[in-house]
Amino acid sequence: MRKLTYYIAVTLDGYIAGPGGEVDFLPFEGDARDGILAEYPETMPTPARTAFGLTDTPHLHFDTVVMGRATYEPGLAAGLTDPYAHLTTYVVSTTLDPVDPAVNVVRDNPVDLVRKLKSQPGQDIWLCGGGRLAAALLPEIDELILKRNPVAIGSGIPLFANAPFAPLPFTPTATRTFTTGLSITTYARTTSAPAS
């Protein structure tokens, strides 16, 4: 069965963007950039894939991306109606009108969408943001991949926005640290051991 993976950049204090959605303070440089391009090439927007010479690079993890309206809109404002044209794209929004036939706008329960996608064949599903959608999908998230940046911002959009208190354990399975100070840690959802 396919996994839902929340792969996202985050600050030391748990924010995925500034209060207005800003992310320009998160660097993309040096060995961290090279490592991300090598390991997660399909997570680059389609124009960036072209700029970095990744157009023909195979998808290593994901063939589908799910995002909220606020994550989708910056690309739309820049004229990218399908920022991840190399992936099957779903935007969860009750207010967004479809603007590109290749982008699936989902108005219904995102949990139902993810469960349906998990039951279909394919590579894993990338949840790329935002915080409110991640909170709604928290029970369905199988894996977290956090690109932790060595910066604290004090306020902004949290990793899980407005999520109810419901502890859900994850187990760290791998960490890679770069000279830029960025670290990428993978967490697998902890499954309970069967009762004896």
N, C-alpha and C positions, 0 to 999 in steps of 0.2 A: 504494500500500500504506500502511496505517496505521502511524504511528510510536508507539513507546513512549517517553514523556517522563517523566523523573524530575523533578517539580516539587516543590520542598521548601524549607523555611526551614532555614538553617544558620548556625552561629556562625562567627566569624573563625577559630577553631581546628578547624573541621570537624565539629562535633557537631550532630545534628538534635534532640536532647533531652538532658536531664540524665540522671544515672545511673539514676534511677527512672522515666524517661519524662517528666519535667517539661518543660513548654514555656511555663509562665506568665511566664517572664522575657523572652520574646520579645514586644516590643510590637506592637500592631496599631492604629496611630493615624496621624493627620495625612495628609499627601499620599501617604504610602506605602499606607495603607489605601485611600484613594480610588483610587489607581492600580491596586491589586490588584483592587478591586471592579469597576473599569471594564474591565480587560483579561482577568481570569480569574474571572468571576462564577460559573462552574459549579464552582469549587473550594471554594466556601463550603458548609459543611454545610447541609442543607435548612432547619433552623430559623433559621440565620443569614441565608439567602437571604430568608426571610420578614421577619425583623427589619430587613434593609437594603432592603427593597422590590424585591428582585430576582426574585421568583417567576416573572414572565413574561419575564425577560431570556433571550434565546437563548444557547445554549452556543456560545462562540467557538472553543474548541479541542478539548474532550474530551466524549465521551458515555459513557465507560467508566472506572471506577476500579478499580485493583488495589492491595490492601494486605495486610500481614501481620497476624497475630492481635494482636500488641501494639499496633498502630496502631488496630485495630478496637475493642479492649476498653474504652478510656476512654468512647467513645460508648455502648457497651453498658451500662456501669456507670451512665451517666446516663439510661438508659431508651431510648436510641436504637438500636433493633435494625437500622435501615437509615439511617445518618447521612447518606448521599448518595442519598436516594430518587429524586432527579431524574436519577441516572446508573445505568447497569448496573453492579452492584457485585460484585466478586470478592474473597473473603478467603482467603488461602493459609494453611492450618493443618492439621496432622495430628492435632490434639487438640480443636479446637473443634467442638461439636455445632451443627448449624444451628438458628437461633432465629427466622429470618424467611424465609419462602419467596421473598422478592424478593432475598435475599442469597445468592450462589452461594459455598458453601464448597468450596474446592479442596484435596484431599489429595494430589494427584499432583504431578509435576514442574512447577514454575511456568514453566520455559522452554517446555515443551510448550503450556501454557495461552496464553502470550503469542504464540507462533508461530501458534497457531490463531486467536487474536483478530486478529492482524495480517492474516491472509488473508481476513478477513471485511470486508464493507463497513461504513463508518461513519466517525466522526471519530476523532481520535487517542485513545490510551489513556494515562491518567494513573496513573503509579506514585506513590502518595502516602506510602509508607513501609512498613516500616521499613528499618533499616540492613542487617539480615541478608538480607531479601528482595531489597533492591537489590543486594547483593553477588552473590546467586545469579543475578540477572537482568542483571548488568553487560554480558555479551556481547550482550544483546538491546536495551540502551538506545540509542536513536537520538539522543536530545536530553536535555540537562540544563538545567533552569531553576532556578538557585540564588538564593534570596532571602537574601542575605548580610547578617546583622545585625551591627552594630558592637559585639559583645560577645564576650569569650572566657570559657569556663567551666571549662577545665582537664580535665574528664573528662565522660563521658556516652556516649550512643549515637552512634557515628560515622556519617558519611554512607554508608559502605560497611563493614559490620561483618564482620570475619573473612574478608575477601576474600583470595584468594591473590595473590601478586605476579604481575601480568600487565598491564604497561602498555598502556593503550588510549587513543589520542590523541583529543582533542576540540578543536574550533576555536571560539573565541568569535565569535559573530555579532552580538550586541547587548548593550548595557549601559544601564541606566537608573538614575540615582541620585536619591534623594529627600532632602528637607531633614531628615528624621528620622535620616539616616545609613544607612538601608537601601539596598542596591543590588540590582537584579535583573539577572543576567547569563545570557544564553542561550548554550549551547554545542551545536554540532552534531557528531555523531560524524565524525571525519576519515576520509575514504575515501582509500585509496592511489591514487596516480596510476598509470595503466597503464604497464607497462614499454615502453620504445621499442626 
